[in-house]
């Protein structure tokens, strides 16, 4: 488990030891609160984030192959403290 400025996340995969907490905290915005899974990859030295919901998280491997540079450093986080998702399901 990783505690960030934006909540608690489970580090599902950390390929090439790519997760950097400061980079994640700087790049993350409230936009990503609606996603259960977040993929972070480094392209040209910059962190890119992409969100996935439960219904399409099985597409993460396809995203990595098709949208990320070959053999790039990436990580997958699972949002375990995502209050906005829980609130939306209750309504």
Protein Blocks (a to p, Z undefined) as FASTA:
>chain_A
ZZdfkbccddfbaghhlacfklmmmmpcfklmmpmbdcdddeehiacdddddfklmmmmm
mmmmmmpcehiacdddddfklmklmmmmmZZ
